[in-house]
Amino acid sequence: MKSVTKLLTTAAVIASTTSSAFAACTNDTWNKIVDRGTIVVGVKADTKPWGFLDSSGELVGMEVDMAAEVAETMGVELELVGVQSSNRMQFLEQGRIDLMIATMSDRADRRELVGIVQPNYYTSGTNVMSPKALGLTEWSELEGKPVCGKQGAFYNTIVEERYGAEIIAFTGNAEAKQALRDRRCIAWVFDDSSIAADLASGEYEDFEMPLKTEDDNPWGLAVPLGEESCVFGRFMAGMQYDWLQSGRLLELEEKWGIQRSAFLEAQQDRFSDWLAE
């Protein structure tokens, strides 16, 4: 498998000699992975269900499964490293990891530091968690109603200005969610990925995320900056394209108890084979 991978790498580089971007490629990280037979991937260790430690201390989650599929496709072993939002880009820049798949939003300033590969594989945005018994279906139903939020979160301004909700702000999310349980508000407004994680935990069985997510913010996985347009970056672009086209990420959402993503459904339709029945 390593020989095949190296052959494909060589072919890809030769085929790209007319590109000025590829002319500068050293493919150091890709070659290092192939030579040692292991890829080191940074994933979250504290963000259930995308990356977290299970009861045995093993890293598991949706993005862990994605990392495993990258390793399998390359024909190498997988080594996982737990990262945090505060150090994930530094780990990649320092070479402590080869690839980062860690719930990171794709932003212009981050593209200057790491190689965020397109197409984006996921997204998050603004939504609410509310009791199922309320049966909320529209954002307009929040008008004039108390909605719990976290102090300083920009989501508060969105629901206040757009929909006339009355925000009750708390110092932390734990306090806000407890207030929701105590029926001091009809909903808790926050990032939909965080809400999805709570719903997947099994601790909020009487609650749901009933509204259409707004203000989507795409997530990006990253390779070292110098390899974004080289073999490694192009390989990861292909992995993401396949995940989106095949619906594989929708399958992983279901596996990990994550509410079905409208973004992934739209991407599968976008990249579908127009000749397929």
C-alpha positions as CSV (number, residue, x, y, z in Angstrom):
1,M,0.0,0.0,0.0
2,K,2.9,2.4,0.8
3,S,4.4,1.7,-2.6
4,V,1.0,2.5,-4.3
5,T,0.6,5.7,-2.2
6,K,4.1,6.8,-3.2
7,L,3.5,6.1,-6.8
8,L,0.3,8.1,-6.8
9,T,2.1,10.9,-5.0
10,T,4.8,11.0,-7.7
11,A,2.2,10.9,-10.5
12,A,0.3,13.8,-8.9
13,V,3.4,15.9,-8.6
14,I,4.5,15.2,-12.2
15,A,1.0,16.0,-13.5
16,S,1.1,19.3,-11.7
17,T,4.5,20.6,-12.9
18,T,2.8,23.4,-14.9
19,S,1.4,24.9,-11.7
20,S,3.5,27.5,-10.0
21,A,2.0,26.5,-6.7
22,F,3.1,22.9,-7.1
23,A,6.5,23.9,-8.3
24,A,7.2,25.1,-4.8
25,C,5.9,22.0,-3.1
26,T,8.2,19.9,-1.0
27,N,5.4,17.6,0.3
28,D,7.4,17.1,3.5
29,T,4.5,16.2,5.7
30,W,3.0,13.8,3.2
31,N,6.3,12.1,2.6
32,K,6.9,11.9,6.4
33,I,3.6,10.2,6.9
34,V,4.1,7.7,4.1
35,D,7.7,6.9,5.2
36,R,6.9,6.3,8.9
37,G,3.6,4.6,8.1
38,T,1.6,6.7,10.6
39,I,-0.4,9.8,10.4
40,V,-0.8,12.0,13.5
41,V,-4.1,13.7,13.7
42,G,-5.2,16.4,16.2
43,V,-8.8,16.0,17.4
44,K,-10.8,17.5,20.2
45,A,-10.7,15.6,23.5
46,D,-13.4,17.6,25.3
47,T,-16.1,18.3,22.7
48,K,-18.7,15.5,22.7
49,P,-19.7,14.0,20.2
50,W,-17.1,15.3,17.8
51,G,-14.0,14.3,19.9
52,F,-13.9,13.2,23.5
53,L,-12.6,10.7,25.9
54,D,-14.9,7.7,26.6
55,S,-15.1,5.8,29.9
56,S,-12.0,3.9,29.1
57,G,-10.0,7.0,28.3
58,E,-10.0,6.4,24.5
59,L,-10.5,9.3,22.1
60,V,-13.7,8.7,20.2
61,G,-16.3,10.8,18.2
62,M,-17.4,11.8,14.8
63,E,-14.1,13.6,13.9
64,V,-12.1,10.7,15.3
65,D,-13.9,8.5,12.8
66,M,-13.1,10.9,10.0
67,A,-9.4,10.8,11.0
68,A,-9.5,7.0,11.0
69,E,-10.9,7.0,7.4
70,V,-8.1,9.3,6.3
71,A,-5.5,6.9,7.7
72,E,-7.3,3.9,6.2
73,T,-7.4,5.6,2.8
74,M,-3.7,6.4,2.9
75,G,-2.9,2.9,4.1
76,V,-1.1,4.0,7.3
77,E,-1.6,3.7,11.0
78,L,-3.5,6.4,13.0
79,E,-2.1,8.2,16.0
80,L,-4.5,10.6,17.7
81,V,-3.5,13.7,19.8
82,G,-6.0,15.5,21.9
83,V,-6.0,19.3,21.1
84,Q,-7.9,22.3,22.4
85,S,-9.1,25.4,20.7
86,S,-6.2,27.3,22.2
87,N,-3.5,25.1,20.9
88,R,-4.7,23.2,17.8
89,M,-3.2,25.6,15.2
90,Q,0.1,25.8,17.1
91,F,0.4,22.0,17.2
92,L,0.0,21.9,13.4
93,E,2.5,24.8,12.9
94,Q,5.0,23.1,15.2
95,G,4.7,19.8,13.5
96,R,3.4,18.0,16.5
97,I,0.5,16.8,14.4
98,D,0.2,16.3,10.6
99,L,-3.5,17.0,10.2
100,M,-6.1,18.8,12.3
101,I,-9.8,17.9,12.4
102,A,-11.0,19.7,15.5
103,T,-14.3,21.7,15.2
104,M,-12.4,24.8,13.9
105,S,-14.3,27.6,12.2
106,D,-12.9,28.6,8.8
107,R,-11.8,32.3,9.1
108,A,-9.6,34.5,7.0
109,D,-7.1,35.1,9.8
110,R,-6.7,31.4,10.4
111,R,-6.0,30.8,6.7
112,E,-2.8,32.8,7.1
113,L,-1.5,30.3,9.7
114,V,-2.7,26.9,8.6
115,G,-3.8,25.3,5.3
116,I,-7.6,25.1,5.6
117,V,-8.6,22.8,2.8
118,Q,-11.8,23.2,0.7
119,P,-14.6,22.2,0.5
120,N,-15.6,22.8,4.2
121,Y,-16.9,19.6,5.8
122,Y,-19.3,21.0,8.4
123,T,-20.9,24.2,9.7
124,S,-22.4,25.6,12.8
125,G,-24.6,28.6,13.5
126,T,-27.3,30.1,15.8
127,N,-30.1,28.0,17.1
128,V,-32.1,27.4,20.3
129,M,-32.8,24.5,22.6
130,S,-36.4,24.4,23.9
131,P,-38.8,22.0,25.6
132,K,-40.4,19.6,23.1
133,A,-43.7,20.4,24.8
134,L,-43.7,24.0,23.5
135,G,-43.5,22.8,19.8
136,L,-41.6,25.8,18.5
137,T,-41.3,25.9,14.8
138,E,-40.5,29.5,13.9
139,W,-38.0,32.1,15.1
140,S,-40.9,34.7,15.2
141,E,-42.4,32.7,18.1
142,L,-39.7,34.1,20.4
143,E,-41.0,37.6,20.2
144,G,-41.7,39.1,23.6
145,K,-40.7,35.8,25.3
146,P,-37.8,35.3,27.8
147,V,-34.9,33.5,26.2
148,C,-31.8,32.4,28.2
149,G,-28.4,33.3,26.9
150,K,-24.7,33.6,28.0
151,Q,-23.4,37.0,28.9
152,G,-21.4,38.5,26.0
153,A,-22.5,36.0,23.3
154,F,-23.3,37.6,20.0
155,Y,-26.3,35.2,19.6
156,N,-28.1,37.3,22.2
157,T,-28.1,40.4,19.9
158,I,-29.3,38.3,17.0
159,V,-32.5,37.1,18.7
160,E,-33.2,40.4,20.3
161,E,-32.8,42.6,17.2
162,R,-34.3,40.2,14.6
163,Y,-37.0,38.5,16.6
164,G,-37.8,40.7,19.6
165,A,-36.9,38.1,22.3
166,E,-36.2,39.2,25.8
167,I,-32.8,37.9,26.7
168,I,-32.0,36.8,30.2
169,A,-28.2,36.6,30.3
170,F,-26.2,34.4,32.6
171,T,-22.5,34.2,33.4
172,G,-22.2,30.7,32.0
173,N,-24.0,28.2,29.9
174,A,-24.5,25.8,32.8
175,E,-26.6,28.5,34.6
176,A,-28.5,29.4,31.4
177,K,-29.4,25.7,30.8
178,Q,-30.5,25.2,34.4
179,A,-32.7,28.3,34.1
180,L,-34.2,26.7,31.0
181,R,-34.9,23.5,33.0
182,D,-36.5,25.6,35.7
183,R,-38.8,27.2,33.0
184,R,-37.4,30.7,33.6
185,C,-37.2,31.0,29.8
186,I,-38.7,29.2,26.9
187,A,-35.4,28.6,25.1
188,W,-31.6,28.8,25.3
189,V,-29.9,30.4,22.4
190,F,-26.4,29.4,21.5
191,D,-24.2,27.6,18.8
192,D,-26.1,24.7,17.3
193,S,-23.1,22.4,17.5
194,S,-23.0,22.9,21.3
195,I,-26.8,22.3,21.5
196,A,-26.4,19.2,19.3
197,A,-23.8,17.9,21.7
198,D,-26.1,18.4,24.7
199,L,-29.0,16.7,23.0
200,A,-26.7,13.8,22.0
201,S,-25.6,13.4,25.7
202,G,-28.9,12.0,26.7
203,E,-29.4,14.5,29.5
204,Y,-31.9,16.6,27.6
205,E,-34.4,14.1,26.4
206,D,-37.4,16.5,26.9
207,F,-35.7,19.2,24.8
208,E,-35.1,19.7,21.1
209,M,-33.4,22.1,18.6
210,P,-36.6,22.9,16.6
211,L,-35.6,26.0,14.5
212,K,-33.7,26.4,11.3
213,T,-30.1,27.3,12.0
214,E,-29.1,30.8,11.0
215,D,-25.7,32.6,10.3
216,D,-23.8,29.4,9.4
217,N,-20.1,29.4,10.0
218,P,-18.2,26.8,8.0
219,W,-15.7,24.4,9.7
220,G,-12.4,23.6,8.2
221,L,-9.8,20.9,8.7
222,A,-6.2,21.9,8.1
223,V,-2.8,20.6,6.9
224,P,0.4,22.6,7.3
225,L,0.1,25.9,5.5
226,G,2.8,25.1,2.9
227,E,1.0,21.9,1.9
228,E,-2.5,23.3,1.3
229,S,-2.0,23.4,-2.5
230,C,0.3,20.4,-2.6
231,V,-0.3,16.6,-2.6
232,F,-1.5,16.5,1.1
233,G,-3.9,19.4,0.7
234,R,-5.3,18.0,-2.6
235,F,-5.7,14.6,-1.0
236,M,-7.7,16.0,1.9
237,A,-9.8,18.1,-0.5
238,G,-10.7,14.8,-2.2
239,M,-11.5,13.2,1.1
240,Q,-13.9,16.0,2.0
241,Y,-15.5,16.0,-1.4
242,D,-16.2,12.2,-1.1
243,W,-17.6,12.6,2.5
244,L,-20.0,15.2,1.3
245,Q,-21.0,13.6,-2.0
246,S,-21.5,10.1,-0.5
247,G,-23.4,11.2,2.5
248,R,-20.8,9.6,4.8
249,L,-20.9,12.5,7.3
250,L,-24.7,12.2,7.5
251,E,-24.1,8.6,8.5
252,L,-21.6,9.6,11.1
253,E,-24.0,12.2,12.5
254,E,-26.6,9.4,13.0
255,K,-24.0,7.2,14.6
256,W,-23.1,9.8,17.1
257,G,-26.6,11.0,17.8
258,I,-26.2,14.4,16.2
259,Q,-29.3,16.0,14.8
260,R,-29.3,15.8,11.0
261,S,-27.6,18.7,9.4
262,A,-29.3,20.8,6.7
263,F,-25.8,21.8,5.5
264,L,-24.8,18.2,4.9
265,E,-28.0,17.4,3.1
266,A,-27.5,20.5,0.9
267,Q,-23.9,19.5,0.1
268,Q,-24.8,16.0,-0.8
269,D,-27.4,17.4,-3.2
270,R,-24.9,19.9,-4.5
271,F,-22.2,17.3,-5.3
272,S,-24.5,14.6,-6.5
273,D,-23.9,12.8,-9.8
274,W,-26.5,14.2,-12.2
275,L,-26.5,11.0,-14.2
276,A,-27.2,8.8,-11.2
277,E,-30.7,7.4,-10.9
